[in-house]
Amino acid sequence: MSGIEGKTIAITGASSGIGEAAARELARRGAHVVLGARRTDRLERLAADIVAAGGSARFRALDVTRLDDMQAFVAFAQAEYGRLDVIVNNAGVMPLSPLAALKIDEWNAMIDVNIRGVLHGIAAALPVMQAQGGGQVINVASTAGHRVWPSASVYCATKHAVLAISEGLRQEHDTLRVTVISPGVTTSELAETTSDAGIKAWLEDFRQVAIPAEAIARAIAYAVEQPDDVDVSEVIVRPAASAN
C-alpha cells in the first residue's frame, strides 16, 4: 500500500505541538491515527475533533520511557485497526542548561524520553512490522542533531543519537522504511521544560522565527505518502529566516 489513506499510524507525544499537528494532518488524509501521550485529557479532545471532522482516531495513555507501556500502545493500535503501518516516535523534552549547572535529573529525562523512548518505539513496532513484511518508522530528531549549541549539549547529544539509531535501523532492514524528520525552530511547548532562567530568555528570542507545527506535519505526511519502494531517509525543515 502506498499513499496515506487507510494506513494505521501510531504517534507518540500526540497531545500537543508536532504530534498533534501530525495527527490532524494524517487523519485528514485518510489515515487511522492512534494517539499516545501522558495527557489523556488532551488526547481525548484531539481524537474527538478528528472524528467530528470525519477522520478515524483512537487514543491511549502512554509513557514512552516504559517499554511495557510502548508495547501495550502498539498492541492497542493492532487491536483497534488490525495492523500497524507507521510509528512516529515524536515524544521529546528539551530542558536546556549549561553543563556546569549539573541538572542531572534533566539530563536523565532527556536521555529517557528522547533516546530510550525512540528505542522503545522501535522495539515495540519492529516485530509487528517484520511479521507484516514491512512498515515505516519515523523518528523526530532536530537540527540539533546536526550541530551543538552552548547549554544544549545533552539535548543535541540525544538528537545526534536519534540520527545514528535511525541510520542503523535503515541499514539493517531492507523491507522497512526509516525516516528522520529534523525540525528547526518550531512552535511547540518544548521550550517550556527549560528551567534555567537565563536560557529561557535566550530561547524566547531564538524562537521568534519559529514555524508552525503544521509545517513539520506536512513533512511527515510527505514521507508517509511515498510508494513502498521509496525511503525518504531524512527531511530537514527549518524557518527560512533562521541560519540554524
C-alpha distance (Angstrom), angle and dihedral (degrees) to the residues before:
residue distance angle dihedral
M1 . . .
S2 3.79 . .
G3 3.78 127.9 .
I4 3.78 123.6 38.8
E5 3.79 107.3 -87.2
G6 3.79 113.0 108.2
K7 3.79 96.1 8.9
T8 3.79 120.2 130.8
I9 3.80 108.8 -130.1
A10 3.80 123.6 -175.0
I11 3.80 116.6 -157.9
T12 3.80 126.6 -167.1
G13 3.78 121.2 -155.3
A14 3.79 87.7 27.2
S15 3.79 98.6 149.7
S16 3.82 96.1 86.7
G17 3.80 146.9 -5.5
I18 3.78 119.0 13.0
G19 3.80 93.6 -3.3
E20 3.78 93.3 54.6
A21 3.81 93.0 44.2
A22 3.80 91.2 49.0
A23 3.79 91.3 50.4
R24 3.78 92.2 52.7
E25 3.82 93.9 45.1
L26 3.80 96.2 46.3
A27 3.80 92.9 44.8
R28 3.80 89.6 49.3
R29 3.79 87.6 56.2
G30 3.79 92.6 52.6
A31 3.79 105.2 -92.3
H32 3.79 124.5 139.4
V33 3.80 101.8 -123.3
V34 3.79 124.7 -157.3
L35 3.79 111.9 -161.7
G36 3.79 125.2 -152.3
A37 3.82 131.7 -178.3
R38 3.78 140.2 117.6
R39 3.82 94.9 -103.8
T40 3.79 100.1 74.4
D41 3.80 93.8 172.6
R42 3.80 88.8 66.1
L43 3.80 91.9 43.8
E44 3.79 90.5 52.7
R45 3.80 91.8 53.1
L46 3.81 92.0 45.3
A47 3.80 93.1 49.6
A48 3.79 90.4 48.0
D49 3.82 90.7 51.1
I50 3.80 91.3 50.6
V51 3.79 93.6 48.5
A52 3.81 91.7 46.0
A53 3.81 88.1 54.9
G54 3.80 90.6 53.7
G55 3.79 98.2 -95.9
S56 3.79 134.2 124.5
A57 3.82 120.5 -113.8
R58 3.78 141.6 155.6
F59 3.79 129.0 179.3
R60 3.78 140.2 -158.5
A61 3.79 135.2 179.1
L62 3.78 110.0 -99.9
D63 3.79 137.0 -174.5
V64 3.80 105.3 -172.3
T65 3.81 91.9 -161.9
R66 3.82 89.0 70.4
L67 3.80 116.0 73.5
D68 3.81 93.0 -158.9
D69 3.80 90.1 53.7
M70 3.79 91.6 50.7
Q71 3.78 91.6 48.2
A72 3.79 89.9 50.9
F73 3.82 89.7 49.5
V74 3.81 91.6 54.4
A75 3.81 90.9 44.8
F76 3.81 88.3 51.6
A77 3.82 90.6 53.8
Q78 3.81 89.9 50.8
A79 3.79 92.4 47.5
E80 3.80 92.7 50.0
Y81 3.81 99.4 43.2
G82 3.80 107.2 13.7
R83 3.81 98.3 -115.4
L84 3.80 145.9 24.3
D85 3.79 117.5 -122.0
V86 3.80 101.3 168.3
I87 3.77 137.1 15.1
V88 3.80 118.8 -163.2
N89 3.80 109.4 -158.0
N90 3.78 97.0 -158.8
A91 3.81 107.2 141.2
G92 3.79 112.1 117.3
V93 3.80 145.6 151.7
M94 3.81 130.2 -153.0
P95 3.83 114.5 -168.5
L96 3.81 99.0 164.3
S97 3.80 124.1 -161.4
P98 3.81 140.0 142.8
L99 3.80 112.9 -84.8
A100 3.80 89.1 -121.0
A101 3.81 89.1 64.5
L102 3.81 86.5 70.7
K103 3.80 94.5 -146.4
I104 3.77 89.7 168.6
D105 3.81 95.4 163.8
E106 3.82 88.2 57.1
W107 3.82 91.2 48.6
N108 3.79 89.0 52.6
A109 3.80 92.1 47.8
M110 3.82 90.5 54.9
I111 3.79 91.6 47.6
D112 3.81 91.6 47.4
V113 3.81 97.3 47.5
N114 3.80 104.3 28.0
I115 3.82 98.9 40.7
R116 3.78 108.9 15.7
G117 3.81 91.1 40.7
V118 3.81 90.7 56.2
L119 3.80 91.3 46.8
H120 3.80 90.5 50.0
G121 3.80 89.9 51.2
I122 3.78 90.1 52.3
A123 3.80 92.5 45.0
A124 3.81 91.7 52.1
A125 3.81 97.9 42.6
L126 3.80 102.4 37.2
P127 3.83 98.6 71.7
V128 3.81 89.9 48.1
M129 3.79 93.3 49.9
Q130 3.79 92.8 45.1
A131 3.80 90.0 52.9
Q132 3.83 89.8 49.4
G133 3.80 91.9 48.6
G134 3.79 94.7 -117.5
G135 3.77 149.8 11.9
Q136 3.77 142.9 150.4
V137 3.79 132.7 -99.2
I138 3.80 115.4 -160.8
N139 3.79 115.6 -170.1
V140 3.78 119.5 -168.1
A141 3.80 108.8 -141.0
S142 3.81 124.9 156.2
T143 3.77 143.7 -125.6
A144 3.81 79.6 -96.2
G145 3.79 84.8 75.6
H146 3.80 88.2 67.5
R147 3.81 101.2 46.5
V148 3.79 143.2 10.9
W149 3.81 131.1 -118.7
P150 3.82 126.5 -166.2
S151 3.81 110.4 -93.7
A152 3.80 90.2 18.4
S153 3.79 99.7 74.5
V154 3.81 97.2 114.9
Y155 3.80 92.7 44.0
C156 3.81 90.4 47.8
A157 3.81 89.8 48.4
T158 3.81 90.7 55.1
K159 3.80 91.5 51.1
H160 3.83 92.3 46.2
A161 3.82 84.9 53.8
V162 3.79 91.9 53.1
L163 3.81 89.8 55.2
A164 3.81 92.0 49.6
I165 3.79 94.1 46.4
S166 3.80 91.7 47.9
E167 3.79 93.8 49.7
G168 3.79 91.3 48.7
L169 3.80 91.0 49.9
R170 3.80 91.0 49.4
Q171 3.81 92.8 51.6
E172 3.80 92.9 48.3
H173 3.83 97.2 53.1
D174 3.79 125.8 48.6
T175 3.81 93.6 -178.8
L176 3.81 94.1 51.4
R177 3.79 124.7 80.6
V178 3.81 113.0 -143.5
T179 3.78 121.6 -169.4
V180 3.78 132.2 179.3
I181 3.80 118.1 -156.6
S182 3.81 110.6 -161.0
P183 3.80 112.1 -169.0
G184 3.76 124.0 -165.5
V185 3.79 118.8 -151.3
T186 3.80 105.8 -22.7
T187 3.78 134.2 174.2
S188 3.81 106.7 -99.0
E189 3.79 143.6 115.8
L190 3.80 91.6 -99.8
A191 3.80 96.0 105.9
E192 3.80 91.0 53.8
T193 3.82 90.2 76.6
T194 3.83 90.7 67.3
S195 3.81 110.4 103.5
D196 3.81 99.7 179.6
A197 3.82 106.2 102.6
G198 3.80 96.2 -150.0
I199 3.81 93.6 48.7
K200 3.80 90.5 45.2
A201 3.82 89.9 58.3
W202 3.81 91.2 47.6
L203 3.80 90.0 49.8
E204 3.79 92.6 52.8
D205 3.78 89.6 56.9
F206 3.81 93.4 41.2
R207 3.80 91.2 52.6
Q208 3.82 96.3 54.0
V209 3.82 89.6 101.8
A210 3.82 95.2 47.1
I211 3.79 116.8 147.5
P212 3.82 121.0 -139.9
A213 3.80 120.6 -89.9
E214 3.81 87.6 -119.2
A215 3.81 88.9 72.2
I216 3.80 89.9 61.4
A217 3.81 91.0 43.9
R218 3.81 89.2 58.0
A219 3.80 90.1 51.5
I220 3.80 90.0 52.8
A221 3.80 90.0 49.2
Y222 3.81 90.2 50.1
A223 3.80 90.9 55.8
V224 3.80 92.6 47.1
E225 3.80 96.4 47.3
Q226 3.81 95.5 57.5
P227 3.82 117.9 107.3
D228 3.79 115.7 -88.1
D229 3.81 92.3 -104.2
V230 3.82 92.5 55.5
D231 3.80 118.7 83.5
V232 3.79 116.0 -169.2
S233 3.79 98.3 -155.3
E234 3.81 98.7 -168.5
V235 3.77 140.1 -4.3
I236 3.81 119.3 -165.8
V237 3.80 112.7 -161.7
R238 3.79 118.3 -177.3
P239 3.80 137.6 157.4
A240 3.78 113.3 -83.2
A241 3.81 87.3 -132.6
S242 3.81 94.2 54.7
A243 3.78 126.7 89.9
N244 3.82 90.5 -161.9
